[in-house]
Amino acid sequence: MAEKTFEKALERLDEIVKKMEEGDMTLDDSLKAFEEGINLSRFCAKKLDDAERKVEVLIKTDGEPEVKAFIKEGEEDE
């Protein structure tokens, strides 16, 4: 089996949500899908947390993380 990636997990989570929203699943199938969805959600949250920590490490200056807002060109900092 291929390595699970954030993108694949998010895609599968989207599939599960759409299928559950259709309302055609049995209770057992719904519970299984919900459990898989929770696991995928936790996996994605961990990947995002890991990425955030990596970004903080990459932008550290003088031992402290430097927090910068992402501002699109033409927008002013309010």
C-alpha positions in Angstrom: 0.0 0.0 0.0 1.2 3.5 -0.8 2.2 5.9 2.0 -0.7 7.9 3.3 -0.3 11.6 2.5 -2.2 14.6 3.7 -3.7 15.1 0.3 -4.9 11.5 0.0 -6.3 11.5 3.5 -8.2 14.8 2.9 -9.6 13.4 -0.4 -10.8 10.3 1.3 -12.3 12.3 4.1 -14.2 14.3 1.6 -15.5 11.1 0.0 -16.7 9.8 3.4 -18.5 13.1 4.1 -20.3 13.1 0.8 -21.4 9.5 1.2 -22.6 10.1 4.7 -24.5 13.2 3.6 -26.4 11.1 1.0 -28.0 9.3 4.0 -28.1 5.9 2.3 -25.7 4.1 4.6 -26.7 1.5 7.2 -26.0 2.4 10.8 -23.1 0.0 11.0 -21.6 1.4 7.8 -22.1 4.9 9.1 -20.3 4.1 12.3 -17.4 2.5 10.4 -17.2 5.6 8.0 -17.4 7.9 11.0 -14.5 6.1 12.7 -12.4 6.2 9.6 -13.2 9.9 9.2 -12.2 10.7 12.8 -8.9 8.8 12.2 -8.3 10.7 8.9 -9.1 14.0 10.6 -6.6 13.3 13.4 -4.0 12.3 10.8 -4.6 15.6 8.8 -4.5 17.7 12.0 -1.1 16.1 13.0 0.3 16.7 9.5 -0.8 20.4 9.7 0.7 20.8 13.2 4.0 19.2 12.0 4.1 21.6 9.1 3.4 24.6 11.3 6.2 23.6 13.7 8.6 23.2 10.7 7.7 26.6 9.4 8.3 28.1 12.9 11.7 26.5 13.0 12.6 27.8 9.5 11.7 31.4 10.4 13.3 31.5 13.8 15.4 34.5 14.5 17.5 35.0 17.6 16.1 31.9 19.1 12.5 33.1 19.0 9.9 32.4 16.4 9.0 35.4 14.3 5.3 35.6 13.6 4.5 37.2 10.3 1.0 37.7 8.8 0.5 36.7 5.2 -0.5 39.8 3.4 -1.4 39.8 -0.2 0.1 42.5 -2.4 -2.0 45.6 -2.3 -3.5 44.8 1.1 -2.5 46.9 4.1 -1.9 45.6 7.6 -4.8 46.6 9.7 
